[in-house]
Amino acid sequence: MEDGIENLVFIGKKDPLKYALEGLNVLKNRNRRIFVFSENKGDEGLRLEESVKAANNFGLKDSYWWHGKESYDLLGCLDISQDLDVMTPDNTVVMSASTRKIFDARTIERFPYMFNFHHGDLRKLRGSNIHYWAIMNGEKEFIVILHKIAEKLDSGRVVFEDVFGLDEYDTTQSIYDRSNLSIARLSSRFFEKLENEGMAKILTDSYSVPLGRNYKRKDCRVEEQDIDMNLPVKDILKQVRALYFPDYRKTIVIKEKR
């Protein structure tokens, strides 16, 4: 089925972005361009470049990539590179993979086919540090959601969900890693449906969910958390698991000792 989508735009952080790109493996129609924007700089951005170059293995028409803070100005980058001219509302899909960017109304209007991979069940866990809150709230499962981007944060209609169980051994790091695997599965499902059934079917089958609490960064700054050693052992271990996230390059503070 010809879906009319010629441009695939990916924007986000290194690991989620890398897994989102895996969905390209299912594409049969290779007459497309891929644009990748990463917030990562330096070596991390360069490692991501290798992932983007792998787009050539998918046989896609062209691939372009940017990394660093400036890549958040999606419309600005595309305009400067003169790539915006080849993009219309009907021929471009934008996939956001755990980006910190909140897209403005102008960008959403320009690209109505914008979707986001959200770590966490929107019915319970919206906003920041969701893996931490999943542990602290005692969740028994974790859901990663692919939803359409709307002006109100995390309020867009849901396209697909991927769920996995949690146990007493999970940490923020392990949930984050497994969430990225969910992104790969969701991305594959999305592009498979796009090719087989088209964008109209994706939008028709999407659905709304009641929105849960929006956890803000100020609600939990992981890098500033102390562990209360006066709590029962099981609660101390819960805090340790919730604060274990080496990828975040932060340390746990216990009695003011790092």
N, C-alpha and C positions, 0 to 999 in steps of 0.2 A: 504494500500500500504506500502511495506517495504522500508523505505528510506535509510537504512544503517547507520544512525547517532546513535552512541552509547554514545557519550560524549557531554554534554551541558555545556559550560563555560560562566559564567556571570562575568563581571567586571565593576565597576563604583562607584558612590556615593550612599549613603544610600537610599534616597527616590526614585530616578529613578530606582535603582537596585531592590527595593522592588516591584515596579509596573511591571518591566520587568519580574520578577519571576511569576507574576500572569498568564502569558501566558501558563505556564506549566499545568494549569487546563484543557486545551483542549486536552492534550496528551492522546491517547489511548494505544499507545505502551509504556509500562512502563519499558521496559528492557534497561534503560539508566542510566548513571552516571551524577550527577550534581556537578559542581565546581563553587564556588562563591568567588570572590575577591572584597573586599570593601576598599576604601581609608579611611574610617572612623575608628577612634581609640576609645579606652575607652568605655564609656557607649553606644555611638552611634554604635560602632561595635558590642557590646554585644546585643543590641536590634536587629540588623540585623541578628545575629545568630539565633534568634527566627524565623525569616522569612525563613532562610535556613533550619532549622529543620522542618519547615512545609513541606519541600519537601517530607518528609516521608508520609505525607497525600496524596501526589500525587502518592504514590506507586512506586517511582523511585528506581532503584537498590541501589544506594549509594549517599550520599551527603557529600561534603567537603567544608570547608570555611576558608578563611583567612581575616584578616582586618589589616589595617595600611599601612604605606607607602611602606613597602617591598613587598606588594602584586602586585605592578606595574611591578615587574620583573616576568612576566607571565611564560616565559620559565624556568627561574631559580627556581621559586617555584614548578612548576610541576616536574622539574628534581630532585630536592632535595627530594620531596615526592615520587619519583619513579612512579608518575602517567603519566609522559610523555611517558613512554613505551607503554601504552595502547592506545595512541592517534596517529592516522594517519591523513593525509590531507583529506581523504575521510570519516572518521567516527566522525569528531569533528566539532561542530559549536561554534563559540565565539560571544557573544552578549555584546557589550559595551554600557553602559547606563550612558551618560553624564560624562564619565571619562575625566580627564585632560591629560591622557596618550596619547601621539602620538606614535603609534606603529612603530617600525623600520621594515626595509625591511626583516630582518631575521625572525621576528615573523609572518609577513604577508605571507611570503613564506611557513612557517611551517604550518600555519592555513589559507588556502585560503578561507574557509567559515567564514569570519569575517564580522560582521555587527554592525552598530552603530545607536543608537537612537539620532537624532539631534534635539534639541529644536530650531525651526526656519526654514523658507523657504530658502533652499540653493540658490535659485535664487536671494535672496535679503539679507539674514542675515546669515553670516558664522562667525565662531570664538567665541569670548567671550561676556558675558553680553548681550545676544541676547534679553532677555525679556525687559531690559532697552531700547535698541534701537528700539524695536517694538513700544513702547510708544512715545519716542522722535521723531521717524520718522512718527508718525501718522498712523500706519498701522491699517487697518479695520478688518483684520483677522490674525490668527496665525496658522502656519503649522508646525507640528512635522513630521519629516521624518525618516524612517528606510532605511538606504543605506548600500551598501557593502563598506567595508573599503579598501581604496587604499593608495598608498604611498603618493600621494599629498593630503594634508588635505582637508577633506570634499568633495572630488572629485569623490567618488565611485558612481556607478549606483544606482538609487533609486528603492527600492522594494515596499514600501507602503508609503502613506501619510495620515495624519489625520488632519483635519482642524476645527477650531472653530472661531467664531466671537469675535471681541473686541469692547468695548464701552468706554465711557468717565469715567466709574467707575473702570475700570481695573487698577490694580497695577502690579508691577513686581512680587510680591508675588502671586497674583491671577493667573497670566499667568503661572508662574512656577508650581503652583498646578494643573492647568488644563492640562498643558503639560504632567505631570506625569500620569494623567488619559489617555491621548492619548497614552503614552507608553504602558500601559496595553492593550489597544485595538490593537495597532500595533503588540505587542508580540503575542497576541491570534491569530491574522490573519496570522502571520508568521508560527506559529507552526501548525495551522490548515492546511495551504497550504502545509507545509512540509510533513505532514502525508498523505494528500489526493492526492497530485500531485507530490511530490518529489523535491529535491534540483535542479535538472536540469531545471524543469519548473519555479522555483523561479528565477533562473539566466536568463533564456530565456526571461521571462516577465519583467525583470528589464529594466530601461531606464535611459538615461543621461539627465541632465538638465543644462542649462547655469548657471554658477556660478556667484553669486553676490559679493558684497564687503566682504572682510574678516576683521571683526572688531577684533582688537587685544586688549589685556588687558590694554595696555598703552593708548588706545584711550579713555577709560573710567574706571577709578578706582573708583568704586562706593563709597568706604569708604572715599574718599577724595573730594567728590563733594560738592560744595557750591551752594546754591540757590540764584539766582539773584533777589533780592526783588524789583528791578526797572522795572521788566517786567510786562506786563499786567497780571491781575489775572488769566486768563485761562492758561497762559504759566507757571505761578508759580505753579498752581495746577498740570499741566502736569509734572513738575519736581518732585513735591512731590510724585505723583503716581509712577513715574519711579524709585524713590529712596526708595520706601517703600518695604522693603524686610527683615522682622524680622529674617527669617531663616538664613540670611547671617550674623547675629549678628553684624551689623554695625549701626552707628547712622547718622542722617542727620545733616548737619552743616548749621545753619542759622545765619549769622552775627557773626561768630566765637563762637556761643553759641550752646552747644549740647542739 
